Amino acid sequence: MLALDLDDTLLRSDLTISYRTRNVIKRAEAAGITVVLASGRVPAAMEQFSRLLGMHKRPGYLICNNGAMIQESQTGKLVYEARIDASTALTAYDLANAEGFPVQIYEDDIMYVSRNNEFAEYDQKLTGLRQVVVENFRAMVGGGVYKLLIPGDPMLLAPMESIIRTYLGSDITLFTSKPYFLEILPAQTDKGTALAKTAELKGITREEVLAIGDSMNDEAMIRWAGTGVAMANSDDRIKNIADLITEKTNDDDGVAEMIEKYVLARGF
């Protein structure tokens, strides 16, 4: 099984996948490898890339919302989901709101925001999701959500992270997916846990799994996989825990290089 993060890993800076990388991934599938796309994105923001790879025609999986959802690529069937309970979600929202931070949640192809902010504008360009400002955002959060995202200046998010961790601790999973995105997920929910569930569905052991990523939301996946790979452009913390580091970045076919070298050439 081959698990691939999207942004800054499989995707180049212009949000495209090179012909070489697409071809190498299809060769891996032809060799019997199950491909998994693992992202913080919602399914609607992953579909264009899974279709570009032809995954709608072949069995594969999409790990969405940083592990809160697992979906079959060929059928679109949801095989696993986890939501933050209403009480926990409301507490997290109230803490962020009290500190002056906006909050975002994602459902279907819509990004709901508590108020306009520059980071939401960037997120919209990145994902292609429609942005909707919700007047009574707290009521929406009270319905339970897959994840909450708090956008903001990285220097200001650090103390916010400490506050949320102090109040909610083991009730949530908390990390930064990008320096300016603090994400809150259900407890024991991350890409690593979701990848383990996905491998189990196929009867694949962790030793037979290679995972590639670049950021802190990839940490659990890289730690769990038998072979965890960090991109050359990775956060240094990810490089420190990875078994391997690509020689090339996401803009220079680092993923293709790794698949050719450690999957196709060695019969991984």
C-alpha positions in Angstrom: 0.0 0.0 0.0 1.2 3.5 -0.9 -0.1 6.4 1.0 0.4 9.9 -0.4 -0.3 13.3 1.1 -1.5 15.9 -1.4 -0.4 19.5 -0.7 3.3 20.1 -0.9 3.9 16.3 -1.4 2.1 14.9 -4.4 0.9 18.3 -5.7 3.4 20.8 -7.1 3.2 24.4 -6.0 0.8 25.2 -8.8 -1.5 22.4 -7.5 -0.8 20.1 -10.5 0.5 16.5 -10.7 3.3 16.0 -13.2 2.9 13.5 -16.1 5.9 11.5 -14.8 4.4 11.2 -11.3 0.9 10.2 -12.7 2.6 7.6 -14.8 4.7 6.2 -12.0 1.7 5.9 -9.7 -0.3 4.0 -12.4 2.7 1.6 -12.8 2.7 1.0 -9.1 -1.0 0.2 -9.2 -0.5 -2.2 -12.2 2.2 -3.9 -10.0 -0.5 -4.6 -7.4 0.0 -1.6 -5.1 -3.1 -0.1 -3.5 -2.9 3.7 -3.6 -4.3 5.9 -0.8 -4.5 9.7 -1.0 -4.3 11.1 2.5 -5.2 14.7 3.0 -6.7 17.3 5.3 -9.0 18.2 2.4 -12.6 17.2 2.3 -13.6 14.6 -0.4 -14.9 17.3 -2.8 -11.5 19.0 -2.7 -9.7 15.7 -3.4 -11.9 14.3 -6.2 -10.2 16.2 -9.0 -6.8 14.7 -8.1 -8.1 11.1 -7.6 -9.8 11.3 -11.0 -6.7 12.7 -12.6 -4.9 9.6 -11.4 -7.7 7.4 -12.6 -8.5 6.2 -9.1 -12.3 6.4 -9.9 -11.7 3.5 -12.3 -9.6 1.3 -9.9 -9.9 0.3 -6.2 -8.2 2.7 -3.9 -8.9 5.0 -1.0 -9.2 8.6 0.0 -8.4 9.5 3.6 -10.1 12.9 4.1 -10.3 15.5 6.8 -6.9 14.3 8.2 -8.3 10.9 9.0 -11.9 11.7 10.1 -13.2 10.1 6.9 -12.2 7.2 4.7 -13.8 6.8 1.3 -13.4 4.3 -1.5 -12.0 6.0 -4.6 -13.8 3.8 -7.1 -17.3 3.9 -5.6 -17.3 6.9 -3.4 -18.6 4.7 -0.6 -17.8 6.1 2.9 -16.2 3.2 4.9 -15.3 5.2 8.1 -16.1 8.5 9.7 -15.6 10.2 13.1 -17.0 13.5 14.4 -16.2 15.8 17.3 -19.1 15.6 19.7 -21.1 18.8 20.1 -20.0 19.7 23.6 -16.3 19.4 22.7 -16.7 21.3 19.4 -18.5 24.1 21.2 -15.9 24.4 23.9 -13.1 24.6 21.2 -15.1 27.2 19.3 -15.8 29.3 22.4 -12.1 29.3 23.3 -11.0 30.4 19.8 -13.7 33.0 19.6 -12.8 34.4 23.0 -9.2 34.9 21.8 -10.4 36.7 18.7 -9.8 33.9 16.2 -12.1 33.0 13.3 -13.1 29.4 12.9 -13.8 27.2 9.9 -15.6 24.0 9.3 -16.1 21.9 6.1 -19.1 20.0 4.8 -19.5 18.7 1.3 -18.0 21.3 -1.1 -18.5 24.3 1.2 -16.1 26.0 3.7 -18.2 27.6 6.4 -16.4 30.5 8.3 -17.3 32.4 11.4 -16.1 35.6 9.7 -14.1 36.7 6.7 -10.3 36.5 7.1 -7.3 36.4 4.8 -6.5 32.8 5.5 -9.9 31.6 4.5 -9.4 33.4 1.2 -6.2 31.5 0.7 -7.8 28.2 1.7 -10.6 28.9 -0.9 -8.0 29.3 -3.6 -6.1 26.2 -2.4 -9.1 23.9 -2.3 -11.6 25.4 -4.7 -14.3 25.1 -2.1 -17.1 27.7 -1.9 -16.8 30.0 1.1 -19.9 30.9 3.2 -19.9 33.2 6.2 -22.4 31.9 8.8 -24.0 34.4 11.1 -24.9 32.0 13.8 -21.7 29.9 13.5 -22.0 28.5 17.0 -25.3 26.8 16.3 -23.7 25.1 13.3 -20.8 23.9 15.4 -23.3 22.5 17.9 -24.5 20.0 15.4 -21.1 18.1 15.6 -18.3 18.4 13.0 -15.6 16.3 11.4 -13.0 19.0 12.3 -12.6 22.6 13.3 -9.9 24.7 11.7 -8.5 27.9 13.4 -6.6 30.1 10.9 -4.2 32.8 12.1 -0.7 34.2 12.4 1.6 31.3 13.4 3.1 33.3 16.3 -0.4 33.9 17.7 -1.6 30.3 17.1 1.0 28.8 19.3 -0.5 30.2 22.6 -4.0 29.4 21.2 -2.9 25.8 20.8 -1.7 25.7 24.4 -5.0 27.0 25.7 -7.0 24.4 23.7 -4.7 21.6 24.8 -5.1 22.7 28.4 -8.9 22.7 28.3 -9.6 19.7 26.0 -6.5 17.6 26.2 -7.3 13.9 25.4 -10.8 14.8 24.2 -9.3 15.9 20.8 -6.5 15.5 18.3 -4.7 18.8 17.8 -1.9 19.9 15.3 -0.9 22.4 12.8 -1.4 21.2 9.2 0.2 24.4 7.9 1.9 27.0 10.1 -1.2 29.2 9.9 -3.8 26.4 10.2 -4.5 24.9 13.7 -6.7 21.8 13.3 -9.0 20.1 15.9 -10.1 16.6 15.2 -11.9 13.9 17.2 -9.7 12.1 19.8 -7.5 9.4 18.4 -8.2 10.6 14.8 -5.3 11.2 12.4 -3.9 10.0 9.2 -2.0 7.2 10.9 -5.0 5.7 12.6 -7.0 6.0 9.3 -4.2 4.4 7.3 -4.1 1.5 9.8 -7.8 1.0 9.3 -7.4 1.2 5.5 -4.6 -1.3 5.5 -6.7 -3.6 7.6 -9.6 -3.5 5.1 -7.2 -4.9 2.5 -5.4 -7.3 4.8 -2.1 -5.4 4.4 0.4 -5.3 7.3 2.1 -2.0 8.3 5.4 -3.5 7.0 3.8 -3.5 3.5 2.9 0.2 3.7 5.0 3.2 2.4 3.7 6.7 3.3 5.0 10.0 2.0 4.2 13.4 3.5 5.7 16.8 4.5 3.9 18.4 7.4 2.8 17.8 11.0 -0.6 16.4 10.0 1.4 13.6 8.3 3.4 12.7 11.4 1.1 9.9 12.6 1.0 8.3 9.1 4.7 8.5 8.7 5.3 7.0 12.1 2.8 4.2 11.5 3.8 3.1 8.1 6.5 0.4 7.7 8.4 2.9 5.6 7.8 6.6 6.4 9.1 9.1 3.9 9.5 12.9 4.3 9.7 15.2 1.3 12.9 17.3 0.8 10.7 20.3 1.4 9.3 18.9 4.7 9.0 20.4 8.1 12.3 19.5 9.9 10.2 17.7 12.6 8.9 15.4 9.9 12.4 14.7 8.5 13.5 13.8 12.0 11.0 11.0 12.3 11.0 9.7 8.8 12.8 6.5 7.7 13.7 8.1 4.3 13.9 11.6 2.9 13.4 12.4 -0.8 16.3 14.0 -2.6 13.8 16.2 -4.6 10.9 18.5 -3.6 7.3 18.3 -4.5 8.1 20.6 -7.5 10.7 18.2 -8.8 8.9 14.8 -8.8 10.1 13.8 -5.3 7.2 11.3 -5.0 7.9 9.7 -8.4 11.6 9.4 -7.5 10.7 7.6 -4.3 8.2 5.2 -5.9 10.6 4.3 -8.7 13.5 3.7 -6.3 11.8 1.9 -3.4 8.5 0.5 -4.8 9.0 -0.4 -8.4 12.7 -1.2 -8.5 12.6 -3.2 -5.2 9.2 -4.8 -5.6 8.0 -3.3 -2.4 
